[in-house]
């Protein structure tokens, strides 16, 4: 993972949008393995990352700047 200098809320949101896209691609690639533990882990990871992204967007919408 890349190191972010001068981390801002916008950069963090952008990073998590990329993580969610990656998670979705992983789910698609593992679609033939539904019901396996690794597939379930990938689904949970996607759900967690989407929740974090939603929280970051909510914080931004409510004026949080990270200071």
VENDA-V793248 format. One record per helix or strand of 3 or more residues. SS is the DSSP state (A for helix, B for strand). FROM is the first residue (numbers start at 0). LEN is the number of residues. If there is no record, write none. Layout:
ss = [SS SS]
from = [FROM FROM]
len = [LEN LEN]
//
This chain:
ss = [A A A]
from = [8 30 36]
len = [21 3 25]
//
